[in-house]
Amino acid sequence: MAIENLFDSASSVMTVVSFTTFVGILWWTFSRSNKDFDAAANLPFADEALDYPVEAGVAKEERSHV
């Protein structure tokens, strides 16, 4: 009898903890500004100049044929 009450209480506590976590994730997702996402979206293009350094002397046309 006592163990059944313990499992019922644990189940209720885990339901509340899970719901609170879900609401926290939703709040964290929608409270962020778009600047963070815009900066992250442009990261792949940030090092484009480093992919083909000017010192190599390779013309743009030559790169496309390789």
N, C-alpha and C positions, 0 to 999 in steps of 0.2 A: 504494500500500500504506500509506504513512504517513498519507495523508488519510483513509483508511477507519478507521484506528485512532483518529484525532482525532474523527471523527464518532461512533464507538462510545463513546468516553469522554465526549463532550459529551452524548450521549443518556443515558448512565448518570447523569451529574451532574444533568441536568435532571429526571430521574425522582426522584432523592433530594431535590432542592430542592422539587419540587412536592409530594411526600409530606410533607416537613417543614412546608411552608406549610399544607397541609391539616390536619395534626395541630395546628399552632399555632392555626388558626382555630377548630377544635373546642374546644381548651383554653380559648381566650379567651371563646367563647360560653358554655360551661357553668361557668366559674369565676366569672362575675359574679353578684352578689347580686340577689335579686328586688326590692330597694328601688329600684335604678336603673330597672328596667322599670316598676315601679308609679308612680314619679314621672313618667316619660315618658308613661305611659298617661293620666295625669290632666292633662297640659298643655293639651289643648283646652278643658278646663273651667275653667282657672285665670283666664281673662280674661272670663268670662261676666258678671261684675259691670260690667266696663268697656263691654260692648256696649250696655247700656241705663242710662246714668247717671241718677241720681236728680234732678239739676238740670234735666233736660229737662222734667220734669213730665208726661210721657206715661204714662197709665195702662196697665196690663198688657192690659186689654181692647182699648184703642185700637191697641196694637201688633199684636194678632192680626188685626185687620181690614185692616191696611195691606198 
